[in-house]
């Protein structure tokens, strides 16, 4: 990628953030619309889970493929294709006649979304080469998540009440089209110096692992064990296949050598934990506010602001802290705040009081605001720039997998606790195990952040980067010899 002027770099950052905005906004807007969709489409709790998890599951399954493909054939080209597919998927979702069609169209959306966030992050990584400048850019990137969390519930609430839940997908159209035109005009093409070959076997194993695991968790409360057990076997077999097959490939879909870096492994596990907490938190909060408290979609959106505002304010601060002091402090703050929020709901029934509900939302917003920048920066900063797309895709995959599992596990726990009763009668007691799960996720962020951000961890990252760069140089030399 050619060296760009500071103004051009900021424009590229803004264009990439537009793609993140529509993908993130889509999730937060959808959560507010869940009760309306449940009534209109006659959906069960598991049906609502699938409207979210069908999207995040496909996204998680294809992110690494999109990242490696972009490194191979061109990041701008894949990014533009993603914008087109995501926009078309949004139109189809707005026209869905039933729940099954909506789930299918959400999967089309996800195919486009898989080409956006990791590829955009790879573009940012290759545009901002100075570590401090990159950390600040990633902080801005994280702030966009806060904007989507702040605007999503309000915009979604207004649209659901005034037009209907189908209109929540319309907002993707103008942003998607604008991003497409701006990308065509201002974003330079870039690709890795050495193209990575496709890995269809690895891709199929990833799909089998994520799909079977998610389906088993969501359907467990309403499906006999004999029907779920084969899916668990498939998940274990797919995991074993990945661990055995991928190291044998010269250019695997998942380069397991990345995980020799303690910060990278920690960032991956932290991403799963943090976004599992986010997915479960939004799912429980939306159903509680509208189905138990009886609030309208707009009122529920307003109640989500105490969580969204701190996320928006803390994300750029986190980016600056990562750039000046490293990832440890933001991760410790994030882990402590998210753990405190989960415990407040689980042990003290924060839902039952406006004061504690407000405090729980603020704490979670602070925690989530601080966690995103160190995840992304740690995942890509220690890796060779030629593999930035793959490294960013692993981090993005971890986020989506975490959100998928959070909704699946917490939703399954809630469905099991509610049973045939109404939400209003049993929600608080049925949701308590789910809140404890979210507290454990926050504690995992705290512990992993402390363990994987010290001197020992940084030494493992340096050694891993050296090995990857040496292997990359050796592979390029071998390829040149064969070509000559």
N, C-alpha and C positions, 0 to 999 in steps of 0.2 A: 504494500500500500504506500503511495507517495506521501511525503511529509505535507501536512495540511497547516494552514494558518490557524491561529487561535480562534478566530471567528468561525472558520469553516468547521473546526473540531466541535465547537459548541453547537453548531447547526446539526452536525451528524448525531451528537448526543441527544438533541431535542427530537430528531426523527426517530431514533431508536426508542426513546422514552414514550413516544406516541404508540408504538406497538405494544409496549408493556402496559400502557394505560388501558387499551381496549381489552387486553387479555385479563388483566386484574379487575377492571371494572365489571367485566362480564360475570366474574365469580361473586363479587359483593352484591351486585344488583340482583343476581339470581337468588341469593339467599333470602333477601327481603321478599321476593315474589313467591317463595315456596308455599306458604299457606294458600295463596290465591290459586296457584297451579294445582295444589292438592284438591281443592274443591272443584275446580273446573274440569280437571282430568280424572277425578275420582281415584287419586293415587294413594297407596299405602305409604308407611314410613320407609319401607325398602324401596318403593318407587321413587320417592323423593331423593333417597341416597343415590339412586342410579342416575338421576338428572345431573348430579354433581360429579359422581365418580366415573361415569362413562366418559366424561370429558377429561378429567385428570388422569384416568387410567390410560387412555390412548395417548395423551400428551406425554406421560411418563415413559410409555413404551417406545415412542418414536423420537424422543429428544436427542438421544445419542446418535441415532441414524442421521437426523437432520444436521447435527453439529459436524459429524465427519463428512457428510455429503457437501456441506457448505465449504469446509476446508478444501475439499477436492475439486468441486466444479465452480466455486465462486460464491462468496457470502452474499453479495448484493443480489445475485440471481435467485438464490434460495429464499432470501428475505422477501423479495417481491412476490414470489410464488406463494409464500405463506400468507401475505396480506390478501391476495386474491382469493385463496381458498377459505380463509377465515371469514372474509366478508360475505362470500356466497353461502357459507354455512350459517351465518347469522340470519340472512334472509330466509333460508329454509326453516330455521328454528322458529321464526316469527309466524310461519305458515303451518306449523305442525298440527295435524288434526287430532292426535291422541298422544298418550304417554310414550308408546313404543316408537312412534315417528320422531318425537322430540328427542328421545335418547339417541336414536340413530343419527339425527341431524347434529346433535351435540358432538358426536364422534367425528363428523365431518369438520366441524369447527376445530376440534382438537388436532386434526391432521394439519390444518393451517397454522394453528397456534404452536405446534411443535417446531415449525420453521421460523418462528419469530424470536422468542426470548433468548434461547441459547445463541442463535446466530447474531442477534443484536448485541449481546454481551461480547461475543467474539469480535464484532466490528469495533466496539468501544475499546476492548483490550488492545487491539492493533492500532487504534487511532490515538489513544492516550498512552504513550510509552513511558513517560515519567511516573515512577511509583506513587508519588504524592498526588500528582495530577489525576492519575487513574483512581486512586482512593476517593478523591473528591467527586469524580464523575460517577463512581459507583454509589457514593452517598446520595447524589442527585437521583440516580436510578432507583435507590431504595425509597426516596421521598415520594416518587411517583406511586409506589404501592400505598403510601399513606394517603395521597390524594385520592386514589381509587377507593380506599376504605372510607374516607370522609365523604366523598361525593356519591359513591355508589348507593349506600342506603337511602340518602336523601333523593337522589335522582330516581332511583328505583321506586321509592315510596310514592313520589309524585306521579310517575308514569303508571304505576299499578292502579292508583286510585282514580286518576283522570281518564286514562285510555284503556288500561288492562295490561296483564302480564306480558302479552306478546310484544308490546312496544319496547320492552327492555332490550330487545335485540336490535332495535332500529338505530340506537345510538352508535353502534359499531360502524354503520355505513359511512357517515361523513368523515369520521376520524380515519377509518381504513383507507378510503379513497384519497384523502389528503396525504397520508403517509406514503401511499404508493407513488403519487405524483412527485412528491418531494424526494423520495428515494431515487427515483429515475433521474432526477435532475442533479442532485447534490452529493449522493453517497458514492464514493469511488469503489470500484470492484477490487476485491482482494481474495487471495486463496493461499493455502499452505504451499511452501516451496516444493514439497514432495506429496503427491496425491496418495491418499490412503484407499486401499481396495475395499469394496463392499464385503460385509460379513453376514450373509443371509442366515446361516445357521445360528450365529449369536443373536441376531435380531429375533428369530423365531423363539429361541429359548427365553429371551427377555419378555416377549409377549405372553408366552405360556406361564412364566413365573408370576408376573404381575396380575394377569387376568384370572388365573385359577385361585390365587390367594385372595384377591378382592372379592370375587364371586362367593367363595366359601365363607368369608367373614360376614358379608351383607346378608346372605340367605340363611345363615346358621340358625337364627331364632325361629324361623318358620319352616325349616327343612329337616327331615330325619337325618341322623348322623350317617346312616349308610349311604345317603346321597352326597354328603359333604366329604366323606373320607377319601374317595377317589381324587377329588380336587386337591386335597392336601398332599396326596401322593404325587400328583402331577407337579405341584409347586416345588416339592423337595427334589424330584427328579430333574426339573429344569434348573434349579439352583446348583445341584451337583454337576449337571452338564456344563453350565457356565464356568464353574471352578476348574473343571478338567479340560474343557475344550479351548477356552480363550487363551490360556498361557501358551498353547501349542502353535497359535497363529502368529505370523510375523507382524500383521497389522490387525489386531482384534478390534471388535466393536467396543469392548470395555477393556482398556489396558490396565490389567491388575497391578502393574508396576507402580501406577499412580498411588496406590494405597500403601506403599512403603513409606510414604511421607505422612508422618503423624498429623501435621496440620491439615493436609488434604483429607485424610480419613476422618479426622475430627470434624471438619467442615461438613462432610457428607452425612455423618451421624447427627450432627447438630441440626442440619437442614431437615432431615427426616423428623426429628423430635419437635422442632419449632413449628413446622408446618402441619404436623399431625395435631399439635395443640391448636393452631389457627383453624384448621378445618373443623375439628370438634367443637371449638368455642363458638364459631359462627353458626353452626348447625343447631346447637343447644339454645343459643341466645335467641335466634330468630323464632324458633318454635315456641319458646317460653313467652317471649314478649307478645306474640300475636295469638297463639292458641290458648295460653293460660291467663295472661293479663288482659287479653281481649283488645289490644291496641291495634290501630290501623297500620297499614304498611308504612305510611309517612311517620306516624308517631314512633313506630319501631325504629325507623331510620334515624330519627332524632336521638333516640336512646343509645344508638350505637356511636354517636359522636364522641362521647367521653373515651371511647377506645380508639377511634380513628384519629382524632386530633393529636394525641401524644405520639402516635406512630408517624404522622406527618412531620411533627416538630423534631422528633428524636432521630429520624433516619439520616438527615444531613449532618447532624452533630456526631452520630456514630461514624459516618464516613470520614469526617475530619479527625476524630480520635484514632481511627485505624491508620490514617495517613501519618499522624504525628507520634502516636504512642504504641501502635500495634493493635492486634485484635483482642487481647486479653480483657482489658477493662470493659469494652462494650459487651463482650460475651458474659462476663460476670454480672453486669447490671441486668442484662436480658434474662439470664437464668434465674436470678433472685426475684425479679419482678414477676415473671411468668409463674414461678413456683408459688409465690405469695398469693397471686390471683387465684390459682387453682385451689389452694388450701382454703382461701376465704369462702369460695363457693362450696367446697366439699365438706368442710368441717363446721362452717358457721351459717350455711344456707343463705348466702348473700342475696339470692333472688328475692327473699321475703321482705327485704327492707330497701327503700330507695337509696339510703346512704351507703349501705354496704354494696349494693348493686353498682352504684356509681364508682365506688372505690375499686371494685373488682375490675370494672371495665378500664379505668385509668391505668391500673397496674399492668394489665395485659397489653394495653396500647404502648406503654413505655417499653415493656420487654420486647414486643415484636418490632418496635421501631429501632431498637439497638441491635437486633440479631441479624438483620439481612445483609448489611454492608460487610461485616467480617466474614460471613459465609462466602460471599461472592469473591471478595478480594483474596482470601486465603486459598480458595480453590484454583484461581487462575494465576496468582502472582508468582508462584514457585515453578510453574511449568514453562517449557519452551513455547515461544510465541506461535510456532508452527502448529502446535497442538492445542491452541487456546480454545478452539471450537469444541473439541472433545472434552476438555477439562470443564469448560463452562456448561456443557451439556450434562455432564455427570452431576454437577451441582444443581442444575435445574431439574434433572430427573429426580434427585433426592427430595427436592421441594415438593414436586408433584406427587411422588410416591408417598411422602409424609402426609400430604393433604388427603390423598385417597384413603390411606389407612386410618387417618383420624376420623373422617366421616364414616367409614365402614365400621370401625370398632366402636366408636361412641354411639353411632346410630343403632348398631346391633344391641349394645348394652341397654340403650333407652327403650328400644322395641321390646326387648325381653322383660324389662321392668314394668312397662305400661301394660303389656298384654292386651286383653280385650277391654280394659278400662279406658276412660277418657283422659286426655292429657291434663285437663284441669284438676282432676282428682288425685292423680298419682305422679305428676311430672317431677316435683321436687325430690321425692324419695327415689324415683326411678333414675333420675339424672345424677344422683350423688356418686355412684361408681364411675360414671363418665368424667365427672370433675376431678376425682382422684387420679384418673388416668392422665388428665391434662396437667395436674400438679407433678406427676412423675416425669412427664415430658419436659417440663420446665426445669426440674432438678437435674435431668440428664444434660440439658444445655449448660447448666452451671458447672457440673463436674467435668464434662468434656471440654468446656471452654478453659478451665483451669489447667487440665492435664495436657492439652494439645497446643498450648500457646507459649510454652517456656523455651529455654535454651536447648534442651534435649530435642524437643519437637522441631525447632528450627534447623538443628543439625541434620535430622532425618530428611527434612525438605531439601536442604542443600545437596545432600548425597543423592537423593532421588533425581533432582534436576540434572546433576552432572551425568548420571547414568543414562538418563533419557536423551540428553543432548549428544553424548558419545555414541549411543546406539543410532540416533538419527543421522549423524554424520557418516557413520559406517554404512548404514543402509543406502544413503545417497551415493556414496562411493561405489558400492556394489552395483547399484542400478546403472551408474555411468559406465562402469566397466563392461557390463552386459550390453549396453547400447552401442558401445564402440566396437 
